[in-house]
Amino acid sequence: MDILEKLRQKLIVSCQALEDEPLHSPFIMSKMALAAKQGGASGIRANTVQDIRAIKQEVALPIIGIIKKDFANSGVFITPTIHEVEELYREGVDIIAFDATGQERPDGKSFREFFSDIKDKYPDQLFMADISTLEEAIGAEKAGVDIVASTLAGYTPYSKDTVPMNLLAELMEYLSVPVIAEGNFDSPDKVNKALQLGAHTVVVGSAITRPQIITEKFSQAVWDFNNNSTKRER
Ligand SMILES: CC(=O)N[C@H](C=O)[C@@H](O)[C@H](O)[C@H](O)COP(=O)(O)O
């Protein structure tokens, strides 16, 4: 069975912790991946060759690989240039994901130029386009990507007000390639709704693998309680 078929209507868990996050460590990400697998995940999304290598030692699940890299001259940070694609290809991942937004890229190329370079070089690799608008999604599909994902909805300056679920509904209407729901699908209800809308699969990250963000939600509940004037004293 091919990878896309294996992932159809399944859960993918994103196991990522950047350098400034408490769980930053390939070892910890590999254990997160194991926990995700035990909880029923069918795939893992991971950042950096080091994390991917550690995760492969721990679980035999399909991997969506990315390399995040910041450039001073560009807002594009998910697998931004052909160099990161080369690193991921050399390591070997089932799907390589990258920024397919309309933002200026660090190498000065348009998305189309970037994609045609990597497709020419690696014709058999599966490629996933992380987009933030319907227009970018249509452009990515036309360019020939294998998968489109809503990952960057809300993260580009011009998509700040986008509700990922609404964008997903639009993507389902206009695209023919498989669409992955990713980015703030942070509850079981939203995962269910995304699948009902026709998402090929759903990627969940922070709500499972970023404990500092999970804790914030509980802290907020405590803060709300303490700042509520109808609070009952005992
Ligand atoms: C914008 C950005 O940097 N997104 C990243 C993409 O790889 C990850 O940090 C997210 O955790 C991932 O997309 C899953 O989304 P969420 O954590 O909302 O379930």
PDBQT file of the ligand as one rigid body, heavy atoms in Angstrom, charges set to zero:
ROOT
HETATM    1  C1  LIG A 301       3.490  27.538  12.123  1.00  0.00    +0.000 C 
HETATM    2  C2  LIG A 301       4.467  26.445  12.439  1.00  0.00    +0.000 C 
HETATM    3  O1  LIG A 301       5.605  26.712  12.742  1.00  0.00    +0.000 OA
HETATM    4  N1  LIG A 301       4.011  25.178  12.360  1.00  0.00    +0.000 N 
HETATM    5  C3  LIG A 301       4.867  24.058  12.590  1.00  0.00    +0.000 C 
HETATM    6  C4  LIG A 301       4.972  23.245  11.400  1.00  0.00    +0.000 C 
HETATM    7  O2  LIG A 301       5.603  22.257  11.273  1.00  0.00    +0.000 OA
HETATM    8  C5  LIG A 301       4.659  23.324  13.885  1.00  0.00    +0.000 C 
HETATM    9  O3  LIG A 301       5.249  24.123  14.885  1.00  0.00    +0.000 OA
HETATM   10  C6  LIG A 301       3.207  22.968  14.321  1.00  0.00    +0.000 C 
HETATM   11  O4  LIG A 301       3.272  22.423  15.604  1.00  0.00    +0.000 OA
HETATM   12  C7  LIG A 301       2.537  21.941  13.401  1.00  0.00    +0.000 C 
HETATM   13  O5  LIG A 301       2.233  22.536  12.176  1.00  0.00    +0.000 OA
HETATM   14  C8  LIG A 301       1.230  21.377  13.965  1.00  0.00    +0.000 C 
HETATM   15  O6  LIG A 301       0.343  22.394  14.286  1.00  0.00    +0.000 OA
HETATM   16  P1  LIG A 301      -0.288  22.511  15.759  1.00  0.00    +0.000 P 
HETATM   17  O7  LIG A 301       0.846  22.530  16.721  1.00  0.00    +0.000 OA
HETATM   18  O8  LIG A 301      -1.094  23.797  15.773  1.00  0.00    +0.000 OA
HETATM   19  O9  LIG A 301      -1.182  21.295  15.976  1.00  0.00    +0.000 OA
ENDROOT
TORSDOF 0
